[in-house]
Amino acid sequence: MISVFRRIRQSLLGQNRFQRYFIYGFGEILLVVIGILIALQIDNWNELRKEREIEQEVLLQLQEDFRSNLEQLNQKIQMRNEIIGSSLYILKATDYPETANRDSLIARFSILLVDPTFDPIEFDLSSTGNLRLLSYNKLKRLLSNWTSDIVAVQEIEQNWSDIVNEQLQPELNELGVARDLANFFANDLQADWQLEEASQRKRIPIGAARDPVSATQIAESKVLESLVSMAITYNNAANIQAETVRKRIEEILALIEAEIH
């Protein structure tokens, strides 16, 4: 097409028809400009298509990660509920120490030593540049705030973990029930969040304490009573925050699923 305009311009130039020469010259320039614009638009379309493909890949990975996070969070909530239930049982035993059962107390204290720390899959879409590829602004905002959403839960969890390691475990050791706890934890502890049944695990012959303290001595410990009360407070607070995080995860998953084609 441009060569046709060029031949026409040369013919007009030979005929001294300058007005039409300039018109056809302008037409030739216009065609070049249009061709460039079309090429740029095609490049833009291709780039946009590639970005949408990457966006879908990112969304699918986010969907998998947040489903895993939700499963783990539900497991940690359940673990903390078991800690709270065991703590209530122990407190009841402290109210009536003469009726306390030693084996039951050991079993309940074993539950308190479990660490229900939420450790979600983390990602940084900002550093990779993939966050900008997400077309839904609300989803981008929720993902940007994800780290701050889980901080509140993890801070409470860390506080309780410190209490277990620095106060509860040493107090139980001092009382002389560490061997009993280790034996129960390794061989008899059974909870819904465990991967295998207690009966399927290979037993470890740890045995019981050589000079065991009585159930009454355990139940009458004022220090343990205080620490068990703190177990309820911290784990209940962590679960309250965890419920907020669970709703946030469910909201993020709903937005992701709506964007997946």
N, C-alpha and C positions, 0 to 999 in steps of 0.2 A: 504493500500500500504506500509506503514512504517513497519507494522508487518511482511509483506512478506520479506522485506529487512532484518529485524532483524533475522528471521529464517534462511535465506540464510547465513548471517554472522556467526551465531552460528554453522551452518553445516561446513562452510569453516574453521572456527577456529578449529573445531574438526579434520579436515583433514590436519591441518597445512598448509593451502593454504593462506598465509598471504597477498599476493599481491591482490588477488581477495577480500579478507576480507576488505582490506582498500578501494578498489574501491566501494564495496557495502556500506561500511560505509559512504563514501563520498556521494554516491547516496542518502542515507537516510538523511544526513544533508542537501543536496541540496533540497530534497522534503520539508523538514521543512521550509527552507528559502523561497522557492517558495510559500508555503502555507501562510507564514506570509506576504509576499509581496502582494499576492492576497487579503488577508484580509484587509491589509492597503489600497489597491487601492479601494476596495469596500467601505471602510469607507470614503475615499476621495470623491468617486462618490456621496455617500449619503450626505456628507457635502456640496458638490458643488450643488447638487440638492436642498437642503434646502436653501442655499444662493440665488440661482436663484429664488426660490419661494418668499423669502423675498424681493428680488430686484423688482419683479413684483408688490408686494404689495406696496412697497415704490414708485414705478413709478406711479401707479394708484392714490395714495394719492397726489403725486406731481402734477399730471395732474389736479386733482380736485382743488387743492389749486391755481395753476397758472391760471386756467380758471377763478376762482373767483377774483384773483388779476387783471386780464386783464379786466374783467367786471367793477370792481371798478375803475380802472385807467381811462377807457374810460368815465365813469360817471364824474370823477373829471375834466377831460379835458373839457368836455361839460360844467360843472359848471363854470370853469374859462373862457371859451369862452363867457358865458352869463355875467359874471362880466365885461369882456372887452367891450362887446357890450353896456351894461348899462353905463359904464364909458364914452364911446364915446358919447352917448346920452346926458349925463350930461354936458360934456365939450362943446357940441354944444349949450346947454342952457346957459352956462356961457358966450358964445360969443354973444348970443342974449337974454339977461335976460328979456327983455320986452315981449318976446313971450313965455316965459317958462310956462309950465303947472304944477301946484302944485302937483296934484295927480300923474302925470307921474313921477315927480322928486322923490316923496316918494316911488313909486314902484321901481324905478331904484336904489335908495339908499338901499332899502331892499335887493336887489340882492347882493350889495356890502358887506353886513353884513353876508352873507352865508360863512361858513368855508369849503373850498374844500380841506381838508387835506387827502392825500393818506395814508391809514393805512392798508398795505397789511398783509396777513397771513405770519407770520414768522416761521421759522423752523431752527433747528440746527442739521444737519445730522452728523456733526463731533463728537459731544458729545455722540450721540447714537451709533456711529460706523457704521451707515448705509451708510455713504458716500462711504466707501471702497467697499461696495457691488455693487455699480454701475460700470458696465463694460466699459462704454463709457467715456473716459478721458475728452473729450471736454465738455460733460454734467456736469461732476464733477467740472470742472474749472468754468463754468458759475454759477453753484449753489454756489460754494465757494465765488464768487464775488458778489452774489446777494445783500447782505446787503450794500456794498459800492455803488452799482448801484443806490439804491433808496435814499441814503443820500443827494445827490445834490438836488433832488426834494423837499425832506422834509425840508431842510435848507431854501430854498426860501419860501416855504409855511409858515414856522414858522416866518420868517421875516415879511411877509404880515399879518399874524395873529396878531403879536405884534402891527403892525401899526393900525389895526382895533380896537383892544382892548384898546390901549393906546392913540390913537390920533383921529381916525375917529369917533368911538362911543362917546367919550366925547365931541367932537366938535358938533355932531348932537344933543346930549343932551343939550349942552349949547345954541344951536340955538332954542331949544324948539320943536323939531319934534319927540322926542323919542316915545311919545304916538301914533302918527300917524304911525310911522314905526312898532311898536309892533302890532297895529291893522291890518295893511296890511299884515305883516308877518304871523300872526295867521290865518287870514280869507281869504285873497285874493291872496296871493303869489301862482303862478302856474308856474311850470317848469317841463320839461320832466323827470328830475331825481327824482321827488317826487313820492312816492309810491301810492298816491291817488289824485284824482281830488279835486280842491279847493271846488267845489260844493258839494262834498261828506263829507267834514269835518264839524264837529259840530262847529257852529260859537260861538266865544267868544266875548261878548259885551264890548270890550275895549273902543271903541269910539274914537273920534278925540280930538285933543288938544283944550283946552278951549279958548286959545288966540293964534290962529295959525299965524305963520309968513307967509308972502306972498311968492309966487314962485320967485318973483324978488329978495327978500332978500336972499333966499336960493342960487339962481343962482349967485348972486354977491359976495358970500363969497370966498375970496381969499384962505383961509385955505382949504376949501373944494375942490376948484379947484386944489390945489397942491396935496391933498391926492388922489383925483380921478385920477390924472395923474400917481401917484405912483401905483395905482391899476392896471393900464394898464401895466406898466413896470414889476411889480413883477409877475403878473399872466401870462403874455406872456412869461417871462423867465421860469416860472415853467412849462408851456406847452411845451416849447422847450426841456427841460430836460425830461419831461414826454414822449415825442415822442421817445426819445432814450430808455427809460425804456420799452415802449410798444414794440419796435422792439426786445429788449432783451427777453421779456416774450414770444413773438411769436417764437423766435429762440429756446428757452428752450422747449416750448410746442412741436415744430416740432421734436426735438431730443427725447423727452419723448415718443411721439407717435410712432416714428420709432423703439423704443426699447421695446414697449409693445407687447407681443405675445398673 
